[in-house]
């Protein structure tokens, strides 16, 4: 087989393998996802966040989140293990896996937060986020009241 023929054939096989593995008929397809980043103002200070979470057909969820409390120069990394989507709101929970300051965030602490996707574009109302972590002993299956949400500053979330 010539080199000119081998490369396109191998490339086509790789593309087919990717398409087949991500097809709707895959054994455990994605049913919901939520992604985003931005800032929230708490006590007059910026708190930066970013996250990505996916829920699969079998009910399992995976994802990561990071929150930075600028005024305390502290951050926490969260392994997301639960995602519940209700319309344009995503509730997530997980465990703090790493922190820069254990007096601010506790490693192995179960945390919960939620985001609200209010559309895309300059004429849409701002997306919203709760505290990360929200100071309630809740799981991602528990709804948070509307009063727990704050506008996201210079950021965006997508819930689907």
C-alpha positions as CSV (number, residue, x, y, z in Angstrom):
1,X,0.0,0.0,0.0
2,X,1.4,3.4,-0.9
3,X,2.0,6.1,1.7
4,X,-0.4,8.4,-0.2
5,X,-3.2,5.9,0.1
6,X,-2.5,4.8,3.7
7,X,-2.7,8.2,5.4
8,X,-6.3,9.1,4.1
9,X,-7.5,5.6,5.0
10,X,-6.1,5.8,8.5
11,X,-7.5,9.3,9.0
12,X,-10.9,8.2,7.8
13,X,-10.9,5.2,10.2
14,X,-10.1,7.5,13.1
15,X,-12.9,9.9,12.2
16,X,-15.3,7.0,11.9
17,X,-14.3,5.6,15.3
18,X,-14.9,9.0,16.9
19,X,-18.3,9.4,15.3
20,X,-19.4,5.9,16.2
21,X,-18.3,6.2,19.8
22,X,-20.1,9.6,20.3
23,X,-23.3,8.6,18.4
24,X,-26.7,8.8,20.2
25,X,-26.8,5.0,20.4
26,X,-23.7,5.0,22.6
27,X,-24.1,2.9,25.8
28,X,-24.2,5.9,28.2
29,X,-25.1,9.1,26.3
30,X,-25.0,12.6,27.8
31,X,-28.4,13.8,28.9
32,X,-27.6,17.1,30.5
33,X,-24.6,19.5,30.8
34,X,-23.7,22.8,32.4
35,X,-20.6,24.9,31.8
36,X,-19.6,28.4,32.6
37,X,-17.3,30.9,34.3
38,X,-17.5,34.4,35.7
39,X,-17.5,36.4,38.8
40,X,-19.9,36.9,41.7
41,X,-19.8,39.8,44.1
42,X,-20.0,38.8,47.8
43,X,-19.5,41.3,50.5
44,X,-18.3,43.8,48.0
45,X,-15.5,41.4,46.8
46,X,-15.2,39.4,43.6
47,X,-15.3,35.6,43.7
48,X,-14.3,34.0,40.5
49,X,-15.6,30.6,39.4
50,X,-15.5,28.1,36.5
51,X,-17.2,24.8,36.1
52,X,-18.1,22.0,33.7
53,X,-20.5,19.2,34.5
54,X,-22.1,16.3,32.6
55,X,-24.9,14.0,33.5
56,X,-25.2,10.6,31.7
57,X,-28.2,8.4,30.9
58,X,-27.4,6.0,33.7
59,X,-27.7,8.9,36.2
60,X,-24.0,9.3,36.9
61,X,-22.4,12.7,36.7
62,X,-18.8,14.0,36.3
63,X,-17.3,17.4,36.3
64,X,-15.0,19.9,37.9
65,X,-15.4,23.3,39.5
66,X,-13.0,25.9,40.8
67,X,-13.8,28.9,43.0
68,X,-11.4,31.7,43.9
69,X,-12.1,34.0,46.8
70,X,-9.9,37.0,45.8
71,X,-10.2,38.9,49.1
72,X,-8.9,35.9,51.0
73,X,-6.4,34.8,48.3
74,X,-7.9,31.3,48.6
75,X,-9.2,28.8,46.1
76,X,-10.9,25.4,46.1
77,X,-11.2,22.7,43.5
78,X,-14.4,20.6,43.5
79,X,-15.0,17.2,41.9
80,X,-18.6,17.3,40.8
81,X,-20.5,14.1,41.2
82,X,-24.1,15.2,40.8
83,X,-25.9,17.4,38.2
84,X,-29.6,18.1,38.2
85,X,-31.1,20.3,35.4
86,X,-34.6,21.9,35.8
87,X,-35.3,24.1,32.8
88,X,-32.6,26.7,32.7
89,X,-31.3,26.0,36.2
90,X,-28.5,23.5,37.0
91,X,-27.8,22.3,40.5
92,X,-24.4,20.7,41.1
93,X,-22.7,19.1,44.1
94,X,-19.4,17.5,44.8
95,X,-16.5,17.3,47.1
96,X,-13.6,19.8,47.7
97,X,-10.6,17.9,46.5
98,X,-7.9,20.6,46.9
99,X,-7.8,23.9,48.7
100,X,-5.1,26.6,49.0
101,X,-6.3,27.5,52.5
102,X,-8.0,24.9,54.7
103,X,-9.3,27.7,57.0
104,X,-11.5,28.9,54.2
105,X,-12.4,25.6,52.4
106,X,-12.3,22.2,54.0
107,X,-10.9,19.3,51.9
108,X,-13.4,16.5,51.6
109,X,-16.3,18.9,52.4
110,X,-19.5,18.2,50.4
111,X,-20.6,21.4,48.6
112,X,-23.6,22.5,46.5
113,X,-24.2,25.3,44.1
114,X,-26.5,26.3,41.3
115,X,-26.5,28.4,38.1
116,X,-29.3,30.0,36.0
117,X,-28.8,30.4,32.3
118,X,-30.9,33.4,31.1
119,X,-29.9,33.2,27.4
120,X,-27.2,34.5,25.2
121,X,-26.6,38.0,24.0
122,X,-26.3,41.6,25.3
123,X,-30.1,42.1,25.4
124,X,-30.8,39.1,27.7
125,X,-30.9,39.3,31.5
126,X,-27.7,38.4,33.3
127,X,-27.1,34.7,34.1
128,X,-27.1,34.0,37.9
129,X,-25.1,31.9,40.3
130,X,-25.4,31.0,44.0
131,X,-22.6,31.0,46.4
132,X,-19.9,28.4,45.7
133,X,-20.2,26.6,47.9
134,X,-23.7,27.6,49.0
135,X,-23.9,27.7,52.8
136,X,-26.7,25.2,53.0
137,X,-26.3,21.5,53.8
138,X,-28.0,20.4,50.5
139,X,-27.3,18.0,47.6
140,X,-27.8,18.8,44.0
141,X,-31.3,17.3,44.1
142,X,-32.4,20.0,46.5
143,X,-33.7,23.3,45.0
144,X,-32.3,26.6,46.2
145,X,-34.6,29.6,46.6
146,X,-34.4,32.4,44.0
147,X,-33.0,34.7,46.8
148,X,-29.8,32.5,46.9
149,X,-28.9,33.6,43.3
150,X,-26.7,36.6,42.4
151,X,-26.0,38.1,39.0
152,X,-22.9,36.9,37.2
153,X,-20.5,39.7,36.4
154,X,-18.4,39.4,33.2
155,X,-19.2,35.7,32.6
156,X,-21.6,33.3,31.1
157,X,-23.2,29.9,31.8
158,X,-24.9,27.4,29.6
159,X,-27.3,24.8,30.8
160,X,-28.7,22.1,28.6
